[in-house]
Amino acid sequence: MASGNSRERGCRAILGMNPYMTNVELWEYKTGRRERDVKDSDYMKYGRETEWVLIGLFELDYPNEKAKQTPLHDRKK
């Protein structure tokens, strides 16, 4: 049950209910004493490679809205 948003996962860690992070690890991340160990999974690579496509689709569906600019956003040009 580690799903949910970042705040929910943080609350779970504080309460000892997050199986992936302890309350001490959360404190270390929040205070800059530790960096997150983020593995570059296939899903993350896929997300980066398709981000500009999804942004383009969003802008087609919502022409009055502007998607947040990201480092990869300019790749479609």
C-alpha positions, 0 to 999 in steps of 0.5 A: 500500500505504498501508492499515493502522492508524495505527501501521503508516502511521506506521512506513511514513512513518518508513521512507520507504514511505508515499506520502502522508506523509514522516518529517518530516511525521509528526514534525511531526504528532506534536510538534504543529508541524503539523495534519492537513489533513483534507478533509471528503469525502462519505464522512466526511459520510455516516459522521457522519450514519449514526453513530447508526444504526450505534451503535444496531445495535451495541447491539441485537446486543450488549445487554451492551456499551455503545458508546463515546459520541460527540458525535453519539450523542445525536442519536437521542434 
